Amino acid sequence: MPNVTIRPKDIVIEVPEGDTIMGAAQAAGYYWPTTCGGEGRCTTCACTVISGMESLSPRGRSEERVLVEERGAGVLDTPLRLACQARVYGDVVVEKPGVRPPLS
C-alpha cells in the first residue's frame, strides 16, 4: 500500500490505492480540516504536495474550478491539491497544518 506522509507533524499513513488523501487520513482516525465535509466545494482541506505529485490522480475540472474560484488562477501553477479529491496511487509527501492524530 502507498504511504502518505503529512508534514509538519511527519504523520505517515498507509493508503489503499485509489483512496483520497483526506479520506484515508480520516479512516485512520486523524482529524483533517474541512468545511464542506469532503465534497470538493471549499479549499479548507487543500494541501501542498511536497513530493509524489505523479502518484496522485490528475486534478479534475471541478477541483480546478473550486481552486480558481477560491484562490485565483495562479493556484493552478502550484502543487496545491484538494485532499478530498486527490486519489493516491503511490507514495506522497504533503504539507497540511492542522491535521491531528486520533484521540488516545
N, C-alpha and C positions, 0 to 999 in steps of 0.2 A: 504494500500500500504506500502511496506517496505520503510524504511528510510536509506539513506547513509549519514554518517557524514564524512566530508572531513577536515582533520587537515592539517596544523596548524591553519587554519582560522576558524575552527569549523562551516563550512557551512553544513547545513542539507537540503537535497533534498528528496522529495518523488520520488520513482522509481517504475514505473509499473513493476509488476513481470515479469521476463524474459528479461527485457531490460539490456543493458550493463551499467556499471558504467559511462563510458565516454559518451555514447550516451544519457543517462538520464541527465547528467550534461549539455551537450550541448543543449539539448532540453529545459532545464530550463533557457538557456541564458548564462551559465557560459563558460568561456574560459578554455579549458583543453589542456595542452601542448601535441602536437603530431607532428610527422614529416611525417608519411605516410598517415595521414588522417583517421586513424581507420581501416586500412586494415590488421593489425596484422603483419606487416613486420619490424617494428622497436621496440625499447623498450622505446621510449620517453614518452609514456603515462603510463608507469609502475608505480604502486602504491604499498605501503606496507600495507598489511591487518593487522590492529591492533586487531580487533575482528570481528567475524562473518564469518570466512573462510568457515564454514559449510553451510552458507547461500548463497554461490556462486556456480556457475557451476564448475565442475572439470576442470582442465587445459586439453586442447586438445593437440593432438600430434603436431600441427603446433605452438601453443603457446609455448610449451616446447622447440621445436626446435629453435625458434627465441630467446627465453630467453637464452638457452645454447650457441648459436652462438654469441650472443652479450655480454653476461655477464659471461659465463663459467658454467660448470656443477654443481658447488656448489650452484648456484641460485635455483636449484630445491628443496633444503633443507631449503629455506627461504620462508616467506609469501609474496613474490613478485608476483603480477599479472599484466597482461596487462589489463588496464582498458577498452580497446576496445573489449576485448574478454570475460571478467568476467561478467557473467549474474547473476542478483540479484534475490534471492528468499526469502530473509528475511533481517532483519536489519544488517548493516555492518558499521564498522568504518575503514577508510583508511587514510593514510598519503600521500599527494601529494603536495609538494611545487609548486607554480606557477599557481595553479588554481585561477582564478579571477572572481569576480562577474560580472553580466551584467552591462553595462554602463547605468547610470541613464539618 
